[in-house]
Amino acid sequence: MKITALRARDVRFPTSREMDGSDALNLGDYSAVYVTLETDGPHTGYGLTFTNGHGTEIGIAAARAFERLVVGRELEEITADFRGFYHRLTQDPQLRWIGPEKGIVHMTLGAVLNAIWDLWARREGKPVWKLLADLTPQQTVDCVPFMWITDALTPDEALAILERHAPTRAGREVEMRRDGFPAYTTSTGWLGYPDEKVRRLCREAMAQGFTHFKMKVSADREGNLRRAALMRSEIGPGRRLSMDANQCWDVGEAIEQVKALARFDPWWIEEPTSPDDVLGHAAIARAIAPIKVATGEMCQNRVIFKQLLQAGALGYCQVDACRVGGVNEVLAILLLAAKFGVPVCPHAGGVGLCEYVQHLAIYDYIALNPSIENRYCEYVDHLHEHFVHPVRVVNARYQAPLEPGYSIEMKAASLDAHEYPGGSVWRG
Amino acid sequence: MKITALRARDVRFPTSREMDGSDALNLGDYSAVYVTLETDGPHTGYGLTFTNGHGTEIGIAAARAFERLVVGRELEEITADFRGFYHRLTQDPQLRWIGPEKGIVHMTLGAVLNAIWDLWARREGKPVWKLLADLTPQQTVDCVPFMWITDALTPDEALAILERHAPTRAGREVEMRRDGFPAYTTSTGWLGYPDEKVRRLCREAMAQGFTHFKMKVSADREGNLRRAALMRSEIGPGRRLSMDANQCWDVGEAIEQVKALARFDPWWIEEPTSPDDVLGHAAIARAIAPIKVATGEMCQNRVIFKQLLQAGALGYCQVDACRVGGVNEVLAILLLAAKFGVPVCPHAGGVGLCEYVQHLAIYDYIALNPSIENRYCEYVDHLHEHFVHPVRVVNARYQAPLEPGYSIEMKAASLDAHEYPGGSVWRG
């Protein structure tokens, strides 16, 4: 099956109008670089990278730059040497200069590679999590880019992790199909929401069965304390409350703020400072223990995750499905987390991220980390109506998706209406 | 003086045809996102970010994304709160998602900010190094972005560094105007050059007064040893020979390769592994001491430099003039290096990088680090003929540029001929 065309569309949802997704530094219109891979066979592949309004058009330019490396290739040729293909795309002797493996070019690569995984899964008639769970340990390792991480994880070590858990995979697959994967909710505590809305959303989420909630914090110390008191009083002492700073603090400020917030019993502190700051996260983690640090949604690649783990900076690994280099690089990060014994709690929300990461969380539990303790996949209740196969969260658990592919195909009418700037939502 | 338009051109030079610039991972056509800021006053501002062929067009899209944040602003309003302006561009609540401060968007920001510095210097009638040297310590600090680095360098500490060296600035300015700044040459040892060409270029460079040479190394251990022997035999034991791996090794491989190459007395080992790998560089630095590690040309921002310094990973700081956020972020990095006592040896070459970094090296010596010991600015003898005011290197020293601005304006005929894909060099 040959890839005959790569199409990219700039799709934007006007979420900033309602302050959905508002946090200390971001206020965006949830958007996507939406990639379609056409083939000469019966299947089409879909992938996207999540963006936040302005700048999505730069991703469209990046998608075009990958055309010469992708179009004309056979799916079977790619999957037979997926690691080699990954490196040809990320280490192109010219394109690598504007990376390597970071920023909008790498994010767009995530959309392209995920579209190839979608295509592969459709051809196999399986959801991506099941395609992955059915690969042999060696087939899995052959998809993983190990460049620059062998000081922390060698291919042999990765193989050993996969082989150790292979005999018990089947039981966990049954469990996931029956029970689903635990979710926590971020929908309750956006920074721009008025107090009454936060109270109402907390009550609704508790009624839906959620036991783990997240709130946004900012540079405003008094405001943080006030809102933390509000959230904690609504959910009570027995449920989990995580706090997300979205990078707004310097290292010293983070330590002071978290110490002040400690009396509200935060489960984790998310993105306390720059996503590039391995040593900063390590210093914060040491200072605020036993409260754990979580980060990952804006960590650019496996080299950053490797260091966060080596430095003991990461309490929870919040890998994103499309900021890094697609399923291939996600596999590297999941394997690193498994080696270092750090639970993976994937980042979701935005548009399509929940649809993506349910596959990753379920696969990780089945194949790499057979403990459900302290494992949660983020859930945000926006924009699912635009997907052909939206997530199903029942009693605060992601139900395992069963349709072939990566669940990221959007409805044609949604794409047309939200295409920027020509779609009906954006005209006038 | 109001900025009335931001124009960006995709300019490419076909350097790959002669294997100029060939190294372990890169083989490019030296290129630039060339930015022009038009004003309602007598001056025009010029800036560029260096790229390597494919992907330059993505930078053009990024430049357009900055238009809404730059066009219509007064130069005086920007320079009166340059730190605030920097943060408005780098922490835009939508655009920051595809960064923050990394990849092609941040590189293009470097071009835009440098064009503003060029404009400011032209209005003052000074070269950029002199504009900087004439700022008071407080004015300088007010241009610097401190977000995310205050755990290593506070504004007060930066001010103290500047004030400490202010009384002796004048003497070093006289010295720089008289003697220039020492250069080393990279033109001798590109990976794709045949042995005879390397021998000839070494002899020519020695005749020009160079005492410090750089060669490229790769994954090929035998080849590295053979070429190191050749270079060392040509330049003799008394001159300095640095080696540049351009990121091609993993951490363990880097240590083994450098130990094998140690008998050729390398002055520094440059880019031994991923530019994102702070802990990896620290491990390499510990293992190969007293040989020093150098890196910087692909380090994405001040947060990475901060950590390399905190970790003791950096023997020489090779800041680039346009990968990071223009003069503003370069100032943060120079101040960090000064605080940690690490010599700055800026990255140059490509197209326009020598023209840029001569200003940074001269300013750093005058204002921040009053020692010339072990200080070299990289020099590569390509493509200077395309600049209105090209660098002048005499007896292996950069002569202080005296024309107003940042020396980065290119000749109109060169721009027209090399514009991609329509210029005469690229047609047919």
HADDOCK unambig.tbl for C-alpha pairs under 7 A between the chains (distance, minus, plus):
assign (segid A and resid 25 and name CA) (segid B and resid 93 and name CA) 5.83 0.50 0.50
assign (segid A and resid 26 and name CA) (segid B and resid 93 and name CA) 4.37 0.50 0.50
assign (segid A and resid 26 and name CA) (segid B and resid 94 and name CA) 6.23 0.50 0.50
assign (segid A and resid 27 and name CA) (segid B and resid 93 and name CA) 5.20 0.50 0.50
assign (segid A and resid 27 and name CA) (segid B and resid 94 and name CA) 6.21 0.50 0.50
assign (segid A and resid 28 and name CA) (segid B and resid 93 and name CA) 6.49 0.50 0.50
assign (segid A and resid 28 and name CA) (segid B and resid 94 and name CA) 5.06 0.50 0.50
assign (segid A and resid 51 and name CA) (segid B and resid 97 and name CA) 6.53 0.50 0.50
assign (segid A and resid 51 and name CA) (segid B and resid 98 and name CA) 6.74 0.50 0.50
assign (segid A and resid 52 and name CA) (segid B and resid 94 and name CA) 5.27 0.50 0.50
assign (segid A and resid 52 and name CA) (segid B and resid 97 and name CA) 6.23 0.50 0.50
assign (segid A and resid 53 and name CA) (segid B and resid 94 and name CA) 5.68 0.50 0.50
assign (segid A and resid 54 and name CA) (segid B and resid 94 and name CA) 5.55 0.50 0.50
assign (segid A and resid 54 and name CA) (segid B and resid 95 and name CA) 5.35 0.50 0.50
assign (segid A and resid 55 and name CA) (segid B and resid 65 and name CA) 6.54 0.50 0.50
assign (segid A and resid 55 and name CA) (segid B and resid 95 and name CA) 5.51 0.50 0.50
assign (segid A and resid 58 and name CA) (segid B and resid 58 and name CA) 6.27 0.50 0.50
assign (segid A and resid 58 and name CA) (segid B and resid 61 and name CA) 5.41 0.50 0.50
assign (segid A and resid 58 and name CA) (segid B and resid 62 and name CA) 5.94 0.50 0.50
assign (segid A and resid 61 and name CA) (segid B and resid 58 and name CA) 5.41 0.50 0.50
assign (segid A and resid 61 and name CA) (segid B and resid 61 and name CA) 6.93 0.50 0.50
assign (segid A and resid 62 and name CA) (segid B and resid 58 and name CA) 5.95 0.50 0.50
assign (segid A and resid 65 and name CA) (segid B and resid 55 and name CA) 6.56 0.50 0.50
assign (segid A and resid 93 and name CA) (segid B and resid 25 and name CA) 5.82 0.50 0.50
assign (segid A and resid 93 and name CA) (segid B and resid 26 and name CA) 4.37 0.50 0.50
assign (segid A and resid 93 and name CA) (segid B and resid 27 and name CA) 5.20 0.50 0.50
assign (segid A and resid 93 and name CA) (segid B and resid 28 and name CA) 6.49 0.50 0.50
assign (segid A and resid 94 and name CA) (segid B and resid 26 and name CA) 6.24 0.50 0.50
assign (segid A and resid 94 and name CA) (segid B and resid 27 and name CA) 6.24 0.50 0.50
assign (segid A and resid 94 and name CA) (segid B and resid 28 and name CA) 5.08 0.50 0.50
assign (segid A and resid 94 and name CA) (segid B and resid 52 and name CA) 5.28 0.50 0.50
assign (segid A and resid 94 and name CA) (segid B and resid 53 and name CA) 5.67 0.50 0.50
assign (segid A and resid 94 and name CA) (segid B and resid 54 and name CA) 5.54 0.50 0.50
assign (segid A and resid 95 and name CA) (segid B and resid 54 and name CA) 5.35 0.50 0.50
assign (segid A and resid 95 and name CA) (segid B and resid 55 and name CA) 5.51 0.50 0.50
assign (segid A and resid 97 and name CA) (segid B and resid 51 and name CA) 6.55 0.50 0.50
assign (segid A and resid 97 and name CA) (segid B and resid 52 and name CA) 6.22 0.50 0.50
assign (segid A and resid 98 and name CA) (segid B and resid 51 and name CA) 6.75 0.50 0.50
assign (segid A and resid 98 and name CA) (segid B and resid 103 and name CA) 5.73 0.50 0.50
assign (segid A and resid 98 and name CA) (segid B and resid 104 and name CA) 5.33 0.50 0.50
assign (segid A and resid 99 and name CA) (segid B and resid 103 and name CA) 5.38 0.50 0.50
assign (segid A and resid 102 and name CA) (segid B and resid 102 and name CA) 6.96 0.50 0.50
assign (segid A and resid 102 and name CA) (segid B and resid 103 and name CA) 5.74 0.50 0.50
assign (segid A and resid 103 and name CA) (segid B and resid 98 and name CA) 5.72 0.50 0.50
assign (segid A and resid 103 and name CA) (segid B and resid 99 and name CA) 5.38 0.50 0.50
assign (segid A and resid 103 and name CA) (segid B and resid 102 and name CA) 5.75 0.50 0.50
assign (segid A and resid 103 and name CA) (segid B and resid 103 and name CA) 4.59 0.50 0.50
assign (segid A and resid 103 and name CA) (segid B and resid 104 and name CA) 6.96 0.50 0.50
assign (segid A and resid 104 and name CA) (segid B and resid 98 and name CA) 5.33 0.50 0.50
assign (segid A and resid 104 and name CA) (segid B and resid 103 and name CA) 6.94 0.50 0.50
assign (segid A and resid 147 and name CA) (segid B and resid 250 and name CA) 6.71 0.50 0.50
assign (segid A and resid 148 and name CA) (segid B and resid 250 and name CA) 4.80 0.50 0.50
assign (segid A and resid 148 and name CA) (segid B and resid 273 and name CA) 6.92 0.50 0.50
assign (segid A and resid 148 and name CA) (segid B and resid 274 and name CA) 6.30 0.50 0.50
assign (segid A and resid 150 and name CA) (segid B and resid 250 and name CA) 6.70 0.50 0.50
assign (segid A and resid 151 and name CA) (segid B and resid 251 and name CA) 6.05 0.50 0.50
assign (segid A and resid 151 and name CA) (segid B and resid 252 and name CA) 6.38 0.50 0.50
assign (segid A and resid 250 and name CA) (segid B and resid 147 and name CA) 6.70 0.50 0.50
assign (segid A and resid 250 and name CA) (segid B and resid 148 and name CA) 4.81 0.50 0.50
assign (segid A and resid 250 and name CA) (segid B and resid 150 and name CA) 6.70 0.50 0.50
assign (segid A and resid 251 and name CA) (segid B and resid 151 and name CA) 6.03 0.50 0.50
assign (segid A and resid 252 and name CA) (segid B and resid 151 and name CA) 6.37 0.50 0.50
assign (segid A and resid 273 and name CA) (segid B and resid 148 and name CA) 6.93 0.50 0.50
assign (segid A and resid 274 and name CA) (segid B and resid 148 and name CA) 6.31 0.50 0.50
assign (segid A and resid 276 and name CA) (segid B and resid 303 and name CA) 6.52 0.50 0.50
assign (segid A and resid 276 and name CA) (segid B and resid 304 and name CA) 6.88 0.50 0.50
assign (segid A and resid 277 and name CA) (segid B and resid 303 and name CA) 6.27 0.50 0.50
assign (segid A and resid 279 and name CA) (segid B and resid 307 and name CA) 6.52 0.50 0.50
assign (segid A and resid 303 and name CA) (segid B and resid 276 and name CA) 6.52 0.50 0.50
assign (segid A and resid 303 and name CA) (segid B and resid 277 and name CA) 6.26 0.50 0.50
assign (segid A and resid 304 and name CA) (segid B and resid 276 and name CA) 6.88 0.50 0.50
assign (segid A and resid 307 and name CA) (segid B and resid 279 and name CA) 6.52 0.50 0.50
